[in-house]
Amino acid sequence: MPPPYSIQTGQSSRGTVMWRSVPLEEAGREFDLAYWQSQPPAARFTAAWELVETAWLLKGRPAHELRLQRTAHHLERLPG
């Protein structure tokens, strides 16, 4: 039996907007999956990075530590 609600979509100045109204006990992950699958990869990455930044700051860590960590494995002098 299909759920007694529908997912609605629209556009705003910030992009795609999706919403639904459903009793909490009937809420599942389908809505979240449908929303994030409708987003382009760049939007997913941006949202994930915002979560990383928020978690980092909540731990009291400085934001400048959130950078790509690289280690040099091989150094070679170029001719010339």
Secondary structure, DSSP 8 states (H G I E B T S, - for coil): ---S---EEEEETTEEEEE----GGG--SHHHHHHHHHS-HHHHHHHHHHHHHHHHHHTT--GGG-S-------------
